[in-house]
Amino acid sequence: MEKQWDNTNSGVLFTKKKKEGQEKYPDYEGSLDVNGKKFDIAGWNRVSKKGNPFISVKISEPKEAAF
């Protein structure tokens, strides 16, 4: 029997292998669940003014699948 996972209040980010030459495109993309509501999440590698690396994130409503 396959184990069922409760993904409530959790998410995942995947590394994008190809940014298509556009710096504005995210370095990471994934999904997020907050209290049962689904969101898309994107992340960009950044460096602060003091030289510390960090990941900037944006959370948005899920994109509708194009058919």
PEHU-V16250 format. One record per backbone hydrogen bond with DSSP energy under -0.5 kcal/mol. NH is the residue of the N-H (numbers start at 0). CO is the residue of the C=O. E is the energy in kcal/mol with one decimal. If there is no record, write none. Layout:
nh = <NH | NH>
co = <CO | CO>
e = <E | E>
This chain:
nh = <6 | 9 | 9 | 11 | 13 | 15 | 16 | 21 | 22 | 24 | 26 | 27 | 28 | 29 | 30 | 31 | 32 | 33 | 34 | 36 | 38 | 39 | 40 | 41 | 42 | 43 | 45 | 47 | 50 | 52 | 53 | 55 | 55 | 57 | 59 | 61>
co = <4 | 6 | 32 | 30 | 28 | 26 | 14 | 18 | 20 | 21 | 42 | 42 | 13 | 40 | 11 | 38 | 9 | 36 | 32 | 33 | 31 | 59 | 29 | 57 | 27 | 55 | 53 | 51 | 47 | 50 | 45 | 43 | 53 | 41 | 39 | 37>
e = <-0.8 | -1.2 | -0.5 | -2.5 | -3.1 | -3.0 | -0.5 | -1.9 | -0.6 | -1.2 | -2.1 | -2.1 | -2.2 | -2.2 | -1.2 | -2.4 | -2.6 | -2.5 | -0.5 | -2.0 | -2.5 | -2.8 | -2.0 | -2.2 | -2.1 | -2.5 | -2.9 | -2.9 | -2.0 | -0.5 | -2.3 | -2.5 | -0.5 | -2.3 | -2.4 | -0.5>
